[in-house]
Amino acid sequence: MAGARWNERGRSRELDIPLLEPGSIAAFPEMPKEFTPLPTNFLAALDQASTIAAREPTKYALNRVQLRGRTGSVLASDQRQLFQEGGFQFPFTEDLLISRSGIFGMAPFAESKIVGIGRTETHVAIRVGPWTFAFFIDKQGRFPDVASIIPKPSQAATRLRLDADDVQIFLDSLTRRLKGPEANEMALTLDLMGTPCLRFEIDGRVSEVKLMNSEFTGKPLRMCLNLQQFLGALELRFLDFEIRDADKPILARDGERLYLSMPLPASGAILPQSDKAPVEMPTPSTVPVPIERPATPTIVVPASSMPLRPTGVFDVIGEAEGLREGLFKVAAHAGRILQFLREVCTQQTVTHLVRSSLLALTESAHGEKP
């Protein structure tokens, strides 16, 4: 057993690393003779698809990422949500299934400017700078035709455009109030019956966030969303949404990227509160929200090896672990989205200042307003 120790954000970290016997390591497969260059956003697409893909296989190989050769797109789904990004040129025309992997979300690879892809009979090889990764092609796995369920833009009855400032207000309110074991499957109401707003309930108290700068067109509706999936869409920087109906999937689209999410039953949506009901109206916060990840990795125990519990016995340890994991996931989502929004707001402020300065200089030089 080997160990690693390092300092992260002022804290000491430790990690035990099991060692492998040299003879147990498979030989590196034969590499393609040529690699086709790809844009750097291909790595981000792979990382995002790996996040969406299921952790375990079902009837279909949804724990794989699909590379669609003819359309040049990356696709993944877990039956409840779907991510797709296109615009790539692959050196093959087949649809190939490879393992999901979080390696390309790490900073050393995300910053690389040299990316290439090639394939052999058995592997897809991805080259990132001096690194080469080989992914075994799953030829036995079956992947559903999920692309056929993606609605066309013309099918949207309602369109929503979220404003970045509104999103930050919502996230500030959420991070202040969020707690409880229900965090992982918490419901979120999207109300487009008047002024767009988001509602969520924690400990019997409803919070309502008015989206004053956002706008929607088309059919008014009220729908119930999965909070985790909505935060996932925001983390992927989607702000434009298309909706067919309150019980139909909500689709976020941004150029060659799209994200499809199944809603919760519309009957679970939170209705507008009366004037006497306690409704929190949050205000924007400019204080960064510190996000800490668990100090130790999460261990997944196969279901077959878990002991059976007598009916009616409250599992304190299981509930505590579920609460801890849920809070870290939601907090991580919110922290990354807030950072992105701050960057957007800063860019907009700088652009405004530069424009004002240029107008002032032009007026001074010509003695009149441009």
HELIX and SHEET records of a PDB file:
HELIX    1   1 PRO A   22  SER A   24  5                                   3    
HELIX    2   2 ASN A   41  ILE A   52  1                                  12    
HELIX    3   3 ILE A  103  GLY A  105  5                                   3    
HELIX    4   4 ALA A  107  ALA A  110  1                                   4    
HELIX    5   5 VAL A  146  ILE A  149  5                                   4    
HELIX    6   6 PRO A  153  GLN A  155  5                                   3    
HELIX    7   7 ALA A  164  ARG A  177  1                                  14    
HELIX    8   8 PRO A  181  GLU A  185  5                                   5    
HELIX    9   9 LEU A  227  GLU A  235  1                                   9    
HELIX   10  10 ALA A  266  GLY A  268  5                                   3    
HELIX   11  11 ALA A  303  SER A  305  5                                   3    
HELIX   12  12 VAL A  316  HIS A  366  1                                  51    
SHEET    1   A 2 ALA A   2  GLU A   8  0                                        
SHEET    2   A 2 ARG A  11  ILE A  17 -1                                        
SHEET    1   B 4 THR A  36  PRO A  37  0                                        
SHEET    2   B 4 VAL A 115  ARG A 119 -1                                        
SHEET    3   B 4 HIS A 123  VAL A 128 -1                                        
SHEET    4   B 4 TRP A 131  PHE A 136 -1                                        
SHEET    1   C 9 ASP A  95  SER A  99  0                                        
SHEET    2   C 9 ARG A  64  ARG A  68 -1                                        
SHEET    3   C 9 SER A  73  SER A  77 -1                                        
SHEET    4   C 9 GLN A  81  GLU A  85 -1                                        
SHEET    5   C 9 ARG A 257  SER A 261 -1                                        
SHEET    6   C 9 ILE A 250  ASP A 254 -1                                        
SHEET    7   C 9 ASP A 240  ILE A 243 -1                                        
SHEET    8   C 9 THR A 158  ARG A 161 -1                                        
SHEET    9   C 9 GLU A 215  GLY A 218 -1                                        
SHEET    1   D 5 ARG A 222  ASN A 226  0                                        
SHEET    2   D 5 ALA A 187  ASP A 191 -1                                        
SHEET    3   D 5 CYS A 197  ILE A 202 -1                                        
SHEET    4   D 5 ARG A 205  LYS A 210 -1                                        
SHEET    5   D 5 VAL A 279  GLU A 280  1                                        
END                                                                             
